[in-house]
Amino acid sequence: MNLKHFFVASFLTVSAVFQAQNANKEVLFTIDDKPYYTDEFARVYNKNIDLVKDESQKDLNSYLDLFVAYKLKINKANKLGLQNGTQYLSELKTYRSQLAKNYTSDTKVTKALIDEAYERLQKEVKASHILILCDENASPEDTLKAYNQISDIRKKVLAGQKFEDMAQQYSQDPSAKENKGSLGYFSAFRMVYPFETAAFKTKVGDISLPVRTKFGYHLVKVLDVRENRGEVTVAHIMIMKPQSNTEADIIKAKNAINDIYTKLKQGENFAVLATQFSEDKNSGPRGGVLPRFASGQLSSEIFENKAFALVNPEDYTDPFESQFGWHIVKLVEKHPVKKKEEMERELDAKIRKDDRSKIIVNTLNAKLRQKYPVKRNEKLYAEIKKTVTDGYYNGEWKMPESKKDFDGELFKFEIKSVSGTAFLNELNAQQKSKIKIKPIGKLVDHVYTNFVDNQLNVYYNDNLEREFSEFANIVEEYRDGLLLFDLMEKEIWNKAKQDTVGLKKYYETNKLKYQWKNRVDVLVVSSTKEEYVKKAEKLLKSDITADALKEKLNTKESVNIMTKQEVVEEGTDNNIAFKKGLSKVYKDKDYFYVNKVIRVLPAGQKTLEETKGKVINDYQQYLEDNWVSELKKEFKVNVNRDVFERLKASMK
């Protein structure tokens, strides 16, 4: 977290949203005739009351002064135009977008999807499928044809035909010819959501009803269900199958993997052997380490099973053969399924990238259509539909040359009006998507529905501040926090660091604030071994230096003592006496110590360099205090005292 984010987060902590005590808000004060109300003051004060350490700030009169000063600074920032800064606007937009996610998705639906996904992640399903391809925008005739075809196949399987044979014969998944439709084991998020749902809801040995996905229609046969094995990180050494496939070359490859295995058993390093001999060009240079994977992510089931069968890190398999060659696999780390509370953010992110997100979007769209009833100009809509020809499918459709006839209101909701021309522009833009829905009238209806939903979502998002007072308050507070940071940096912090003349003058005026207490220059010797500290104690009775002490007691192989020479103020360390001399050996936690006070330094004035950090902080506060006084002269502040007294009485 950078300084700005820390500052704004801290600011928001003390300005967070909550219900104000006063239902009836009144103007508490004005700055240049701009009103500020009692409800905001009460809200911020009540939140701050348990956080502030300075008791004076809990006094309502003192807090009003602080609140007015804060609003004066925001007015100054706006007067300087900081609210128009590119970086400021970008940061505010990013924050608002992040916050808006909590208001633009159905939390109940999202939670249900998270719970469902986590429950499914506990299991792995082994399944096979048969696919009949059908574009998701196919015509009703083509869709019905695909559905009938998959239904006929299902009838044959239920009548006794083998699922695997039907997959080889009819499935339009290219891999089915080789794998007979087998998909191996998989868990949640590994397949498209409708397919996943069918797999998890079908009993072992049963065949699902036809399932529609964006690829077409599927039949799913569930072969097994087991506990999720989590993920695993492994390294492997691989000798590839020879392209010639002659017996001599196969024997040569087997001998190579067996020789490597023998070297491993003799104690040679796995990573070194992988780097030298593995024919996997991707993992070999990394010591054979592969990216972590779960069941069903690799194209070799035997490789996965061998990897997951390993129990302890550094365990490795005997040589085994896959369709790609011969391997030895070593376990690096097992990654079991995390607890739900640890995965909620991850699951939420996956859901938003998955087909599941459509459920959330559709739920919100349905609510928005109910919240904002849409009134459409049917006559204008019909005229627009007439202009769209079948040339649209090939990207050849042209918008009407004269758009005047379409500039009227096509539809309206709340105070938002959308013209027919805007929809024509949307149709033109969507032409690049090459939507295949037929006939053309249905395609126009499809684009229109999405266009309306988008307009509703944009309108809803743009009006979140009006819809939700808590959202408006949080955004406003974040906006003020960013402005305040930029203003303080410009007017106070940078000035305090760069104004060397002003800093020196402030130091000279306030010298008495920057005084040393009594100090000592002390050498401290420490070790976990008491014997070495006692040896150091004897040596310190002479005038031996710290370097000479380390040279005598430390070796190249072992650091037996550590030394530290520093100036220590009185009261900071009770083990250090404030007089010249050597202490006794003492213990603090796991360390033994001895110290030698070399000289005593009397109390006195700190130089500017010795206390520069503290002086800069104090100078910043001085500048800010005087700055607020100047702001009160620059802006006209008028506090409504009668309102404030009533507010105080209601808040006690």
Secondary structure as UniProt FT lines:
FT   HELIX           3..13
FT   TURN            14..15
FT   STRAND          27..31
FT   TURN            32..33
FT   STRAND          34..37
FT   HELIX           38..48
FT   TURN            49..51
FT   HELIX           55..58
FT   HELIX           60..79
FT   TURN            80..81
FT   HELIX           82..84
FT   HELIX           86..100
FT   TURN            101..103
FT   HELIX           107..121
FT   STRAND          123..133
FT   TURN            136..137
FT   HELIX           140..158
FT   TURN            159..160
FT   HELIX           163..170
FT   TURN            174..175
FT   HELIX           176..179
FT   TURN            180..181
FT   STRAND          182..186
FT   TURN            188..189
FT   HELIX           193..201
FT   TURN            204..205
FT   STRAND          211..212
FT   STRAND          216..227
FT   STRAND          231..240
FT   HELIX           247..265
FT   TURN            266..267
FT   HELIX           270..277
FT   TURN            281..283
FT   HELIX           284..286
FT   TURN            287..288
FT   STRAND          293..294
FT   TURN            295..296
FT   HELIX           301..309
FT   TURN            313..314
FT   STRAND          320..321
FT   STRAND          325..335
FT   HELIX           340..353
FT   TURN            355..356
FT   HELIX           357..371
FT   STRAND          375..376
FT   HELIX           378..387
FT   HELIX           390..394
FT   HELIX           404..406
FT   STRAND          409..413
FT   TURN            414..415
FT   STRAND          416..419
FT   HELIX           420..430
FT   HELIX           431..433
FT   HELIX           440..462
FT   HELIX           464..467
FT   HELIX           469..488
FT   HELIX           489..493
FT   HELIX           494..498
FT   HELIX           500..509
FT   HELIX           511..513
FT   STRAND          515..516
FT   STRAND          519..527
FT   HELIX           530..540
FT   TURN            541..543
FT   HELIX           546..553
FT   STRAND          562..569
FT   TURN            570..571
FT   TURN            574..575
FT   STRAND          581..582
FT   STRAND          586..588
FT   TURN            589..590
FT   STRAND          591..601
FT   STRAND          604..605
FT   TURN            608..611
FT   HELIX           612..634
FT   STRAND          637..639
FT   HELIX           641..651
//
